[in-house]
């Protein structure tokens, strides 16, 4: 054998050995990638492992994975080794756009030694890929369905050989199966989390909690399910949506009242239409109305779902995301389920409150009827000769005085009664029913705005009613007009009520304890026994009664 032949044979043997070594390295690398992929379960871990191992095996400076979004319109950067980390979840290409988009759309590999000179190249802002020259992209697909694309890049100009294309294609096949497995795992984990949350919601709704606590727990659960930086719940009050709960809360700080009119903004539109409304990009959505909570959470997307029960909208629940996100039908259905559960909780709480109101009103009406019966018994035992008309008139005034209290309770709630408004109604009732036809009585109420619990308010209404009736009967003989002034003075520990007239005054020998007047006896009994207060009388240009009532503790 000649020397030339020997050298050629040696070269051929060396090349073969190099090829075998490279193939062995590739097989070893593929085995390593396969083991790494098999060990990963969740999607994020799987993607990170694939990009890192691929970059190591192929000796490139960058490896990136782009996956199709739910609408199959955009390829979104999901993992990278080499590009800017901040671009993950933000960088995107339309399907068919750029070399990577071209590979995904056509379902076959594409390579370019100088990618930026290729007319198909598309720079993805924020990725920092301007320093890279070559690019090889391979589609990610399983069972004919394209999932996205994987690409590798180098900082130098590089011609990709068939063996490199084949290697990346094999990695893509392994990755596609792993991605599908990871997606199934994530889906299963998400469904378990959703079922667990729904179970917690059901348990919360049946627990002995106040409605405010229930709403706070529900927004916390919704935020956990959607991994939302902000979740709020707004209740419908008239034609306005008012913030009722938010997660995260403001940490004990007083919360500013957040109000949105129905039809205004994305939540207002959901309340008006009764249908879910979403926005993938709040920054460019003219319907979005930012407020203090959204500015603090730095939100990007929003899903608003109405709280509805029996074709009635009670409010809206809102879930915000930190990144641009298109909510899937399953996500909308899940939030709608939570919203429906919440609506039922609100409806049930309302029924409980109404039932309690009915029981409370029944109890108060019964007590007030017993009080009227007691006053009539006192009138019977009084022994005076009085006409039936006089008895009926006095009783009517007492009933109407109590009715004034109940009318305010029905309008404003079951707890506190505005005293000035109540006394104004009592004065009008007495003036209209007791004043003689040719007599004009001017009743003025002045002083502080105060409130009393309903029981105390009822007793005070009867006391003032008796004092006004007494003034009409005795204070203005032979006169065509008179005046009564009722003053209210609220102190830290007691309420002072003064009733004074400009009439003839009290007799010189007047003594409240020995008075035979039934009305004054009723007044003293009510002040002493019901109001737990004191009353005294004096004359200073007319009769004057001063009542002091201990202030009840704040409810």
ZADO-786288 format. One record per residue (C-alpha): x, y, z; residue in three letters. Coordinates in pm, 1 decimal, decimal comma, always signed. Last residue first. Example, Ala and Ser with C-alpha at 12.3 -4.5 7.8 and 13.67 -1.06 7.14 Angstrom:
BEGIN
<<+1367,0; -106,0; +714,0>; ser> <<+1230,0; -450,0; +780,0>; ala> 
END
This chain:
BEGIN
<<-7430,8; +4940,1; +6922,6>; unk> <<-7285,3; +5247,4; +7096,1>; unk> <<-7361,6; +5244,2; +7469,1>; unk> <<-7693,3; +5405,1; +7571,7>; unk> <<-7694,4; +5775,9; +7660,1>; unk> <<-7855,2; +5835,0; +8002,0>; unk> <<-8174,7; +6041,3; +7962,7>; unk> <<-8225,7; +6387,6; +8114,6>; unk> <<-8570,9; +6548,2; +8092,1>; unk> <<-8646,7; +6915,3; +8151,4>; unk> <<-9008,8; +7036,1; +8160,0>; unk> <<-9087,4; +7408,0; +8138,3>; unk> <<-9420,6; +7584,6; +8182,0>; unk> <<-9441,8; +7952,3; +8089,4>; unk> <<-9252,9; +8278,4; +8145,7>; unk> <<-9007,9; +8089,1; +8367,1>; unk> <<-9193,5; +7810,8; +8545,4>; unk> <<-9022,1; +7487,4; +8646,8>; unk> <<-9056,6; +7112,0; +8605,1>; unk> <<-8821,9; +6822,0; +8666,5>; unk> <<-8757,8; +6492,5; +8490,3>; unk> <<-8505,8; +6214,2; +8549,9>; unk> <<-8389,1; +5913,8; +8347,1>; unk> <<-8413,4; +5535,2; +8335,1>; unk> <<-8590,4; +5576,6; +7996,8>; unk> <<-8849,5; +5305,6; +8058,8>; unk> <<-8907,5; +5319,0; +8434,5>; unk> <<-8838,7; +5679,6; +8538,3>; unk> <<-8911,2; +5868,8; +8217,7>; unk> <<-9210,8; +5651,1; +8126,3>; unk> <<-9361,3; +5666,9; +8476,3>; unk> <<-9309,8; +6043,3; +8503,7>; unk> <<-9474,9; +6108,6; +8166,1>; unk> <<-9768,5; +5878,2; +8239,5>; unk> <<-9832,2; +6056,6; +8570,0>; unk> <<-9810,2; +6388,5; +8386,1>; unk> <<-10076,3; +6272,6; +8137,2>; unk> <<-10300,3; +6142,9; +8417,2>; unk> <<-10313,5; +6483,5; +8588,7>; unk> <<-10369,0; +6425,7; +8961,1>; unk> <<-10034,2; +6585,0; +9045,0>; unk> <<-9893,8; +6485,6; +9385,5>; unk> <<-9545,2; +6379,0; +9266,6>; unk> <<-9525,4; +6654,6; +9007,8>; unk> <<-9592,7; +6924,2; +9269,3>; unk> <<-9765,7; +7244,4; +9161,8>; unk> <<-9863,9; +7479,4; +9449,3>; unk> <<-9793,0; +7792,2; +9248,1>; unk> <<-9978,2; +7654,2; +8943,1>; unk> <<-9767,4; +7596,4; +8630,6>; unk> <<-9717,2; +7848,4; +8353,7>; unk> <<-9968,3; +8069,7; +8177,5>; unk> <<-9833,0; +7987,9; +7827,9>; unk> <<-9505,2; +8055,7; +7650,8>; unk> <<-9415,8; +7684,2; +7629,3>; unk> <<-9112,0; +7477,3; +7724,0>; unk> <<-9002,8; +7120,1; +7645,2>; unk> <<-8636,8; +7045,4; +7723,7>; unk> <<-8462,8; +6721,7; +7627,5>; unk> <<-8113,4; +6652,2; +7766,5>; unk> <<-7929,4; +6347,0; +7639,2>; unk> <<-7670,9; +6197,3; +7871,2>; unk> <<-7312,1; +6070,9; +7895,2>; unk> <<-7109,3; +6273,0; +7643,1>; unk> <<-7376,8; +6542,2; +7617,0>; unk> <<-7642,1; +6584,2; +7348,0>; unk> <<-7873,8; +6883,7; +7383,6>; unk> <<-8219,4; +6872,7; +7226,8>; unk> <<-8462,2; +7163,5; +7261,3>; unk> <<-8841,2; +7147,8; +7214,9>; unk> <<-9005,9; +7488,9; +7186,4>; unk> <<-9384,1; +7531,1; +7228,8>; unk> <<-9565,8; +7843,0; +7105,6>; unk> <<-9915,0; +7978,8; +7140,3>; unk> <<-10203,6; +8122,0; +6940,3>; unk> <<-10567,1; +8226,0; +6971,9>; unk> <<-10563,2; +8276,9; +7350,5>; unk> <<-10843,7; +8240,7; +7605,0>; unk> <<-10669,0; +7965,1; +7797,3>; unk> <<-10318,2; +7886,0; +7655,7>; unk> <<-10128,1; +7645,9; +7884,2>; unk> <<-10393,4; +7397,4; +8003,1>; unk> <<-10527,4; +7164,7; +7730,9>; unk> <<-10278,7; +7241,6; +7452,3>; unk> <<-9986,1; +7224,8; +7695,2>; unk> <<-10104,4; +6888,4; +7832,9>; unk> <<-10132,0; +6747,5; +7479,9>; unk> <<-9776,8; +6865,5; +7408,6>; unk> <<-9645,2; +6710,6; +7733,0>; unk> <<-9826,0; +6381,3; +7662,4>; unk> <<-9684,3; +6358,4; +7306,5>; unk> <<-9336,4; +6449,1; +7433,3>; unk> <<-9346,5; +6153,5; +7675,3>; unk> <<-9494,1; +5917,3; +7413,4>; unk> <<-9215,2; +6001,3; +7164,1>; unk> <<-8955,7; +5957,5; +7440,7>; unk> <<-9088,4; +5606,3; +7513,2>; unk> <<-9074,2; +5511,0; +7144,3>; unk> <<-8721,9; +5653,5; +7103,0>; unk> <<-8599,6; +5457,4; +7403,8>; unk> <<-8726,0; +5133,4; +7250,3>; unk> <<-8602,2; +5222,8; +6899,4>; unk> <<-8244,8; +5297,7; +7000,3>; unk> <<-8172,6; +5669,4; +7007,2>; unk> <<-8028,9; +5918,7; +6758,5>; unk> <<-7913,8; +6278,2; +6794,0>; unk> <<-7895,8; +6591,4; +6578,9>; unk> <<-7840,8; +6873,1; +6826,7>; unk> <<-8064,9; +7166,8; +6905,5>; unk> <<-8402,2; +7290,1; +6788,5>; unk> <<-8760,3; +7174,0; +6747,7>; unk> <<-9027,8; +7441,2; +6704,9>; unk> <<-9400,9; +7393,9; +6769,6>; unk> <<-9628,9; +7685,4; +6670,4>; unk> <<-9987,0; +7631,5; +6783,8>; unk> <<-10261,7; +7825,0; +6606,5>; unk> <<-10607,8; +7817,2; +6773,3>; unk> <<-10936,1; +7879,3; +6591,4>; unk> <<-11015,1; +7512,6; +6513,8>; unk> <<-10899,5; +7382,4; +6854,7>; unk> <<-10560,5; +7203,0; +6852,8>; unk> <<-10582,4; +6830,5; +6938,8>; unk> <<-10570,5; +6628,4; +6611,8>; unk> <<-10356,5; +6839,4; +6376,6>; unk> <<-10127,8; +6982,4; +6645,3>; unk> <<-10076,0; +6642,7; +6811,8>; unk> <<-9982,2; +6473,7; +6482,4>; unk> <<-9753,1; +6755,6; +6365,6>; unk> <<-9569,2; +6752,8; +6698,4>; unk> <<-9519,6; +6374,6; +6684,9>; unk> <<-9380,2; +6401,2; +6329,6>; unk> <<-9131,1; +6670,9; +6435,7>; unk> <<-9039,5; +6462,9; +6740,6>; unk> <<-8941,4; +6169,2; +6516,0>; unk> <<-8735,9; +6384,0; +6277,0>; unk> <<-8551,4; +6541,3; +6569,8>; unk> <<-8489,9; +6203,2; +6737,0>; unk> <<-8336,4; +6015,8; +6439,1>; unk> <<-8407,8; +5652,0; +6527,1>; unk> <<-8137,1; +5385,6; +6556,7>; unk> <<-8142,4; +5006,9; +6518,3>; unk> <<-8404,6; +4857,1; +6289,9>; unk> <<-8332,7; +5034,0; +5964,1>; unk> <<-8373,2; +5372,3; +5795,5>; unk> <<-8712,2; +5374,1; +5622,1>; unk> <<-8897,0; +5112,8; +5827,5>; unk> <<-8742,6; +5245,9; +6148,5>; unk> <<-8856,1; +5599,5; +6063,5>; unk> <<-9213,6; +5479,0; +6012,9>; unk> <<-9194,7; +5272,2; +6329,3>; unk> <<-9107,0; +5578,3; +6538,5>; unk> <<-9386,3; +5784,6; +6384,3>; unk> <<-9626,6; +5494,3; +6446,8>; unk> <<-9551,8; +5519,3; +6820,5>; unk> <<-9659,9; +5882,8; +6812,8>; unk> <<-9961,6; +5784,0; +6600,4>; unk> <<-10073,7; +5532,6; +6863,5>; unk> <<-10035,8; +5788,8; +7141,8>; unk> <<-10224,6; +6051,2; +6942,4>; unk> <<-10504,8; +5806,1; +6867,3>; unk> <<-10530,1; +5720,6; +7237,7>; unk> <<-10566,5; +6086,0; +7331,4>; unk> <<-10833,4; +6139,9; +7066,5>; unk> <<-11022,7; +5823,3; +7163,5>; unk> <<-11030,1; +5917,8; +7530,1>; unk> <<-11146,9; +6271,7; +7450,9>; unk> <<-11421,2; +6145,4; +7219,6>; unk> <<-11539,5; +5897,7; +7480,7>; unk> <<-11593,0; +6187,4; +7714,0>; unk> <<-11414,3; +6215,3; +8044,7>; unk> <<-11539,8; +6183,8; +8402,3>; unk> <<-11225,4; +6124,0; +8600,9>; unk> <<-11175,8; +5794,2; +8786,7>; unk> <<-10810,8; +5753,3; +8691,3>; unk> <<-10847,2; +5375,1; +8699,5>; unk> <<-10983,5; +5371,5; +8343,1>; unk> <<-10709,1; +5605,9; +8221,6>; unk> <<-10442,8; +5386,4; +8381,3>; unk> <<-10596,4; +5084,7; +8205,4>; unk> <<-10579,9; +5276,6; +7873,5>; unk> <<-10213,0; +5354,0; +7933,6>; unk> <<-10139,1; +4986,7; +8001,1>; unk> <<-10319,1; +4880,6; +7679,9>; unk> <<-10112,3; +5133,7; +7483,5>; unk> <<-9793,5; +4988,4; +7637,9>; unk> <<-9905,5; +4634,5; +7555,0>; unk> <<-9956,2; +4745,1; +7195,7>; unk> <<-9604,5; +4887,1; +7200,2>; unk> <<-9457,4; +4562,3; +7328,7>; unk> <<-9641,0; +4357,6; +7064,1>; unk> <<-9529,3; +4596,7; +6789,1>; unk> <<-9172,2; +4565,4; +6911,9>; unk> <<-9170,9; +4184,6; +6914,4>; unk> <<-9336,1; +4163,2; +6573,5>; unk> <<-9081,7; +4413,3; +6438,5>; unk> <<-8796,6; +4198,5; +6572,3>; unk> <<-8939,6; +3877,4; +6429,6>; unk> <<-8996,1; +4040,8; +6088,9>; unk> <<-8647,9; +4192,5; +6094,8>; unk> <<-8491,1; +3854,9; +6182,3>; unk> <<-8670,0; +3696,7; +5887,4>; unk> <<-8553,4; +3981,0; +5663,3>; unk> <<-8195,3; +3933,0; +5784,3>; unk> <<-8209,6; +3557,8; +5719,6>; unk> <<-8357,3; +3617,1; +5373,7>; unk> <<-8080,8; +3865,5; +5292,4>; unk> <<-7815,2; +3618,2; +5406,5>; unk> <<-7971,1; +3358,1; +5179,3>; unk> <<-7958,5; +3596,5; +4882,1>; unk> <<-7597,5; +3692,7; +4955,1>; unk> <<-7496,0; +3326,6; +4986,5>; unk> <<-7683,9; +3240,7; +4666,7>; unk> <<-7501,8; +3520,8; +4484,0>; unk> <<-7169,6; +3388,0; +4614,1>; unk> <<-7241,5; +3040,3; +4481,2>; unk> <<-7334,0; +3192,4; +4144,4>; unk> <<-7011,5; +3396,3; +4143,1>; unk> <<-6800,7; +3088,4; +4221,6>; unk> <<-6969,0; +2905,2; +3933,6>; unk> <<-6916,3; +3206,1; +3705,3>; unk> <<-6547,6; +3208,7; +3803,1>; unk> <<-6522,6; +2843,5; +3699,3>; unk> <<-6715,6; +2894,0; +3376,3>; unk> <<-6491,8; +3187,4; +3275,6>; unk> <<-6182,2; +2979,7; +3347,8>; unk> <<-6320,3; +2688,1; +3143,5>; unk> <<-6404,5; +2923,7; +2854,9>; unk> <<-6041,3; +3046,4; +2852,7>; unk> <<-5935,5; +3389,3; +2976,7>; unk> <<-5693,7; +3566,3; +2741,4>; unk> <<-5405,8; +3690,3; +2955,7>; unk> <<-5166,9; +3984,8; +2948,4>; unk> <<-4971,8; +3964,9; +3270,4>; unk> <<-5050,1; +4068,3; +3631,2>; unk> <<-5397,7; +3918,9; +3620,4>; unk> <<-5721,3; +4069,5; +3754,5>; unk> <<-6032,4; +3885,7; +3876,2>; unk> <<-6356,9; +4080,9; +3924,5>; unk> <<-6678,9; +3966,8; +4096,3>; unk> <<-6995,3; +4162,0; +4012,8>; unk> <<-7315,5; +4249,6; +4197,6>; unk> <<-7668,7; +4136,9; +4282,0>; unk> <<-7797,2; +4080,8; +3928,3>; unk> <<-8144,7; +3928,6; +3920,4>; unk> <<-8247,0; +3651,7; +3679,6>; unk> <<-8316,6; +3411,0; +3968,7>; unk> <<-7971,9; +3466,6; +4120,4>; unk> <<-7689,8; +3653,9; +3952,0>; unk> <<-7345,1; +3770,4; +4059,6>; unk> <<-7199,4; +3908,4; +3736,7>; unk> <<-6853,4; +3805,5; +3607,6>; unk> <<-6569,8; +4048,6; +3538,0>; unk> <<-6244,0; +3913,5; +3388,8>; unk> <<-5948,0; +4152,1; +3379,3>; unk> <<-5599,5; +4175,7; +3227,4>; unk> <<-5288,0; +4386,9; +3305,1>; unk> <<-5274,3; +4469,5; +3676,6>; unk> <<-5018,7; +4676,0; +3870,3>; unk> <<-5154,3; +4579,3; +4218,4>; unk> <<-5133,3; +4932,9; +4364,7>; unk> <<-5282,0; +5096,3; +4056,7>; unk> <<-5563,6; +4841,9; +4049,5>; unk> <<-5648,0; +4906,5; +4415,7>; unk> <<-5655,5; +5286,9; +4387,0>; unk> <<-5874,0; +5300,4; +4076,3>; unk> <<-5842,3; +5244,6; +3701,6>; unk> <<-6155,9; +5261,8; +3480,5>; unk> <<-6113,9; +5026,6; +3182,4>; unk> <<-6360,3; +5068,4; +2894,7>; unk> <<-6098,8; +5237,0; +2672,5>; unk> <<-5895,5; +4912,7; +2664,1>; unk> <<-5529,6; +4972,4; +2564,6>; unk> <<-5374,5; +4942,2; +2911,4>; unk> <<-5638,3; +4689,6; +3016,0>; unk> <<-5502,6; +4423,8; +2780,6>; unk> <<-5685,5; +4088,3; +2776,3>; unk> <<-6022,1; +4242,6; +2870,1>; unk> <<-6315,3; +4032,3; +2982,4>; unk> <<-6691,8; +4066,3; +3025,2>; unk> <<-6913,1; +3792,3; +3171,8>; unk> <<-7288,1; +3841,4; +3105,3>; unk> <<-7568,1; +4005,5; +3306,1>; unk> <<-7569,3; +4288,8; +3053,9>; unk> <<-7576,9; +4580,9; +3299,3>; unk> <<-7366,4; +4420,0; +3573,2>; unk> <<-7104,8; +4298,1; +3322,9>; unk> <<-7089,8; +4648,6; +3170,1>; unk> <<-7041,1; +4803,0; +3514,5>; unk> <<-6756,2; +4559,7; +3585,1>; unk> <<-6587,2; +4663,0; +3254,4>; unk> <<-6630,2; +5037,6; +3302,4>; unk> <<-6961,0; +5223,4; +3331,6>; unk> <<-7280,8; +5033,6; +3255,9>; unk> <<-7389,5; +5036,3; +3620,4>; unk> <<-7212,9; +5323,4; +3796,6>; unk> <<-6888,8; +5251,1; +3977,1>; unk> <<-6813,4; +5320,8; +4342,5>; unk> <<-6500,0; +5249,9; +4547,4>; unk> <<-6533,2; +5387,9; +4901,4>; unk> <<-6183,5; +5441,9; +5031,3>; unk> <<-6070,3; +5163,8; +5261,4>; unk> <<-5958,0; +5250,7; +5611,2>; unk> <<-5627,8; +5068,5; +5670,6>; unk> <<-5654,6; +4723,8; +5828,0>; unk> <<-5414,4; +4561,5; +5584,0>; unk> <<-5564,3; +4701,2; +5265,2>; unk> <<-5714,0; +4367,5; +5161,9>; unk> <<-5544,9; +4141,0; +4909,8>; unk> <<-5803,1; +4045,2; +4814,7>; unk> <<-6105,1; +4273,5; +4802,5>; unk> <<-6454,7; +4289,0; +4949,0>; unk> <<-6769,2; +4507,4; +4929,9>; unk> <<-6680,4; +4767,0; +4661,8>; unk> <<-6997,5; +4949,5; +4557,9>; unk> <<-7165,2; +4908,7; +4218,1>; unk> <<-7419,3; +5182,1; +4151,6>; unk> <<-7769,7; +5196,3; +3999,2>; unk> <<-7945,3; +5111,8; +4325,5>; unk> <<-7685,8; +4938,1; +4538,3>; unk> <<-7526,5; +4651,2; +4346,5>; unk> <<-7244,3; +4474,7; +4526,4>; unk> <<-6879,5; +4474,3; +4418,6>; unk> <<-6633,7; +4189,2; +4473,7>; unk> <<-6262,5; +4230,2; +4410,9>; unk> <<-5968,6; +4006,9; +4312,6>; unk> <<-5613,0; +4134,4; +4281,3>; unk> <<-5275,2; +3967,8; +4224,2>; unk> <<-5460,5; +3674,3; +4063,7>; unk> <<-5325,0; +3320,5; +4081,8>; unk> <<-5659,3; +3222,1; +3929,5>; unk> <<-5747,7; +2970,5; +4201,5>; unk> <<-5585,0; +3173,3; +4482,2>; unk> <<-5752,6; +3498,9; +4382,1>; unk> <<-6089,4; +3321,4; +4370,4>; unk> <<-6031,3; +3178,7; +4717,7>; unk> <<-5944,6; +3521,7; +4864,3>; unk> <<-6246,6; +3673,3; +4690,4>; unk> <<-6464,7; +3408,0; +4855,6>; unk> <<-6312,6; +3451,8; +5202,2>; unk> <<-6383,9; +3826,8; +5202,0>; unk> <<-6739,9; +3769,4; +5084,1>; unk> <<-6800,1; +3517,2; +5363,5>; unk> <<-6653,9; +3750,8; +5627,2>; unk> <<-6883,2; +4035,4; +5515,7>; unk> <<-7182,4; +3798,3; +5517,3>; unk> <<-7128,2; +3708,8; +5881,9>; unk> <<-7013,3; +3355,2; +5949,4>; unk> <<-7197,7; +3050,7; +6082,4>; unk> <<-7067,2; +2815,3; +5809,7>; unk> <<-7289,4; +2692,6; +5525,2>; unk> <<-7146,6; +2932,4; +5267,2>; unk> <<-6790,8; +2862,5; +5382,7>; unk> <<-6830,5; +2485,8; +5344,5>; unk> <<-6968,0; +2528,9; +4993,1>; unk> <<-6680,7; +2764,8; +4908,8>; unk> <<-6426,3; +2521,0; +5052,5>; unk> <<-6570,2; +2243,3; +4832,6>; unk> <<-6554,4; +2477,5; +4533,4>; unk> <<-6190,9; +2552,9; +4620,2>; unk> <<-6104,6; +2183,7; +4644,3>; unk> <<-6272,5; +2123,8; +4309,1>; unk> <<-6077,2; +2413,1; +4157,3>; unk> <<-5748,5; +2292,8; +4304,5>; unk> <<-5816,3; +1941,4; +4175,4>; unk> <<-5898,5; +2087,2; +3833,9>; unk> <<-5577,8; +2292,0; +3836,9>; unk> <<-5369,9; +1987,2; +3929,7>; unk> <<-5531,8; +1786,5; +3650,0>; unk> <<-5474,1; +2066,1; +3400,3>; unk> <<-5114,2; +2111,4; +3515,3>; unk> <<-5054,3; +1737,4; +3477,3>; unk> <<-5221,9; +1731,4; +3136,8>; unk> <<-5010,1; +2028,8; +3030,1>; unk> <<-4697,2; +1859,1; +3161,8>; unk> <<-4777,6; +1542,9; +2966,6>; unk> <<-4840,4; +1746,3; +2650,6>; unk> <<-4515,8; +1933,4; +2709,7>; unk> <<-4325,7; +1607,7; +2759,7>; unk> <<-4460,8; +1463,1; +2435,6>; unk> <<-4370,5; +1782,0; +2249,9>; unk> <<-4026,9; +1794,3; +2414,0>; unk> <<-3933,6; +1446,4; +2296,1>; unk> <<-4040,2; +1533,4; +1941,1>; unk> <<-3860,6; +1870,5; +1963,2>; unk> <<-3543,4; +1697,5; +2087,9>; unk> <<-3562,8; +1465,8; +1785,0>; unk> <<-3609,8; +1769,3; +1557,2>; unk> <<-3314,7; +1945,8; +1727,2>; unk> <<-3094,6; +1642,9; +1653,7>; unk> <<-3217,8; +1614,1; +1293,3>; unk> <<-3149,4; +1980,3; +1224,7>; unk> <<-2805,7; +1941,1; +1383,1>; unk> <<-2732,8; +1627,7; +1174,0>; unk> <<-2848,9; +1803,8; +859,4>; unk> <<-2599,1; +2080,2; +912,0>; unk> <<-2665,3; +2430,8; +1044,0>; unk> <<-2447,1; +2694,4; +880,9>; unk> <<-2324,9; +2935,1; +1146,6>; unk> <<-2266,0; +3308,3; +1164,6>; unk> <<-2162,3; +3385,6; +1520,7>; unk> <<-2376,5; +3478,7; +1823,8>; unk> <<-2560,2; +3148,7; +1798,8>; unk> <<-2930,9; +3073,0; +1808,2>; unk> <<-3155,9; +2776,0; +1884,2>; unk> <<-3530,5; +2757,2; +1823,8>; unk> <<-3827,9; +2561,9; +1957,2>; unk> <<-4178,5; +2596,1; +1812,0>; unk> <<-4545,1; +2589,8; +1918,0>; unk> <<-4806,6; +2327,9; +2002,1>; unk> <<-4887,6; +2218,9; +1645,4>; unk> <<-5139,6; +1933,8; +1630,4>; unk> <<-5050,4; +1651,1; +1391,9>; unk> <<-5050,5; +1390,1; +1668,2>; unk> <<-4798,6; +1601,3; +1862,4>; unk> <<-4620,2; +1912,2; +1738,9>; unk> <<-4332,1; +2141,1; +1833,8>; unk> <<-4198,4; +2300,6; +1516,2>; unk> <<-3821,8; +2340,7; +1456,6>; unk> <<-3630,3; +2669,1; +1438,5>; unk> <<-3260,1; +2719,5; +1359,8>; unk> <<-3113,1; +3069,6; +1393,1>; unk> <<-2776,2; +3230,2; +1313,1>; unk> <<-2671,0; +3581,8; +1407,4>; unk> <<-2743,8; +3666,7; +1774,5>; unk> <<-2668,3; +4007,1; +1928,5>; unk> <<-3010,8; +4146,4; +1830,8>; unk> <<-3176,6; +3878,1; +2043,2>; unk> <<-3216,7; +4117,9; +2336,9>; unk> <<-3564,3; +3978,6; +2413,1>; unk> <<-3742,0; +4310,4; +2473,6>; unk> <<-3881,5; +4341,4; +2122,3>; unk> <<-3903,8; +4021,6; +1912,4>; unk> <<-3708,3; +4079,8; +1587,8>; unk> <<-3877,3; +3924,5; +1284,3>; unk> <<-3675,6; +3733,1; +1024,0>; unk> <<-3857,0; +3627,7; +703,6>; unk> <<-3647,9; +3860,6; +486,3>; unk> <<-3331,0; +3678,1; +605,7>; unk> <<-3044,2; +3919,4; +674,4>; unk> <<-3112,9; +3903,9; +1046,4>; unk> <<-3095,4; +3525,1; +1032,5>; unk> <<-2740,9; +3496,6; +905,1>; unk> <<-2681,5; +3118,5; +894,1>; unk> <<-3054,9; +3062,4; +845,7>; unk> <<-3253,1; +2751,5; +932,7>; unk> <<-3614,0; +2632,6; +895,4>; unk> <<-3767,9; +2312,7; +1025,4>; unk> <<-4116,2; +2190,4; +923,5>; unk> <<-4476,1; +2233,4; +1035,3>; unk> <<-4557,7; +2520,4; +799,8>; unk> <<-4713,1; +2747,8; +1065,2>; unk> <<-4472,7; +2652,8; +1344,6>; unk> <<-4161,5; +2683,3; +1126,0>; unk> <<-4281,2; +3019,7; +986,5>; unk> <<-4348,2; +3150,2; +1336,9>; unk> <<-3989,4; +3068,8; +1435,2>; unk> <<-3852,3; +3229,5; +1118,8>; unk> <<-4056,8; +3543,7; +1174,5>; unk> <<-4438,0; +3563,4; +1166,2>; unk> <<-4633,7; +3253,3; +1064,4>; unk> <<-4831,1; +3242,9; +1391,6>; unk> <<-4796,8; +3594,7; +1528,8>; unk> <<-4490,3; +3644,5; +1740,9>; unk> <<-4461,4; +3706,4; +2113,8>; unk> <<-4235,4; +3837,8; +2389,1>; unk> <<-4421,4; +3904,9; +2716,2>; unk> <<-4452,3; +3568,9; +2893,0>; unk> <<-4076,3; +3541,4; +2918,8>; unk> <<-3927,2; +3874,1; +2802,4>; unk> <<-3796,9; +3955,8; +3151,5>; unk> <<-3558,0; +3659,8; +3125,8>; unk> <<-3370,0; +3833,6; +2836,7>; unk> <<-3263,1; +3572,7; +2578,8>; unk> <<-2989,4; +3313,0; +2640,7>; unk> <<-3172,1; +3015,6; +2790,5>; unk> <<-3541,3; +3068,7; +2727,7>; unk> <<-3889,0; +2966,9; +2837,0>; unk> <<-4249,9; +3061,5; +2754,0>; unk> <<-4214,7; +3306,9; +2463,8>; unk> <<-4566,6; +3340,4; +2323,9>; unk> <<-4661,3; +3228,1; +1972,8>; unk> <<-4978,8; +3418,0; +1886,6>; unk> <<-5307,5; +3331,8; +1715,0>; unk> <<-5388,4; +2987,7; +1848,1>; unk> <<-5667,7; +3147,1; +2060,1>; unk> <<-5539,5; +2961,4; +2367,9>; unk> <<-5183,2; +3082,8; +2306,1>; unk> <<-4932,7; +2891,4; +2093,5>; unk> <<-4604,0; +2807,7; +2262,1>; unk> <<-4256,8; +2956,1; +2199,7>; unk> <<-3950,1; +2777,4; +2335,6>; unk> <<-3602,2; +2932,1; +2335,4>; unk> <<-3243,8; +2808,5; +2313,0>; unk> <<-2951,3; +3049,1; +2313,2>; unk> <<-2570,5; +3037,8; +2314,7>; unk> <<-2537,5; +2714,8; +2119,4>; unk> <<-2327,9; +2401,2; +2190,1>; unk> <<-2597,5; +2161,9; +2073,5>; unk> <<-2601,7; +1953,0; +2392,4>; unk> <<-2567,9; +2247,0; +2635,5>; unk> <<-2829,5; +2462,7; +2462,9>; unk> <<-3067,5; +2166,7; +2447,6>; unk> <<-3018,3; +2093,1; +2818,0>; unk> <<-3103,6; +2448,8; +2924,8>; unk> <<-3400,8; +2492,0; +2692,3>; unk> <<-3556,1; +2155,2; +2780,8>; unk> <<-3505,2; +2193,7; +3156,4>; unk> <<-3674,0; +2535,8; +3163,0>; unk> <<-3972,4; +2408,3; +2965,1>; unk> <<-4022,0; +2108,6; +3194,4>; unk> <<-4000,6; +2318,3; +3511,0>; unk> <<-4261,5; +2562,0; +3377,4>; unk> <<-4498,7; +2286,4; +3263,4>; unk> <<-4516,7; +2086,3; +3586,3>; unk> <<-4398,9; +1726,7; +3596,4>; unk> <<-4023,9; +1706,1; +3546,6>; unk> <<-3837,4; +1374,6; +3596,7>; unk> <<-3934,5; +1246,7; +3252,4>; unk> <<-3794,6; +1561,2; +3090,9>; unk> <<-3461,7; +1521,6; +3270,0>; unk> <<-3440,7; +1152,7; +3175,7>; unk> <<-3520,7; +1230,6; +2811,0>; unk> <<-3270,6; +1516,1; +2805,8>; unk> <<-3001,2; +1285,9; +2946,0>; unk> <<-3084,9; +1013,7; +2694,6>; unk> <<-3075,3; +1273,7; +2419,3>; unk> <<-2734,3; +1387,3; +2542,4>; unk> <<-2600,1; +1034,0; +2550,0>; unk> <<-2736,2; +976,2; +2199,6>; unk> <<-2578,0; +1304,0; +2086,7>; unk> <<-2244,9; +1216,9; +2247,5>; unk> <<-2249,8; +871,9; +2088,8>; unk> <<-2332,6; +1031,5; +1755,2>; unk> <<-2041,5; +1272,4; +1795,5>; unk> <<-1803,6; +989,7; +1891,8>; unk> <<-1920,3; +782,9; +1596,4>; unk> <<-1874,0; +1077,9; +1363,7>; unk> <<-1526,4; +1142,8; +1506,7>; unk> <<-1432,6; +775,5; +1467,6>; unk> <<-1555,0; +779,2; +1112,5>; unk> <<-1357,2; +1091,7; +1041,1>; unk> <<-1045,5; +937,2; +1197,9>; unk> <<-1089,3; +616,1; +996,9>; unk> <<-1131,5; +812,0; +676,7>; unk> <<-820,4; +1014,7; +755,7>; unk> <<-622,1; +696,3; +830,7>; unk> <<-739,6; +541,8; +506,7>; unk> <<-642,4; +853,2; +316,0>; unk> <<-295,0; +851,5; +479,0>; unk> <<-238,9; +484,7; +396,0>; unk> <<-343,9; +539,2; +35,8>; unk> <<-98,6; +826,5; +1,8>; unk> <<+184,2; +619,5; +161,3>; unk> <<+132,9; +340,2; -93,2>; unk> <<+0,0; +0,0; +0,0>; unk> 
END
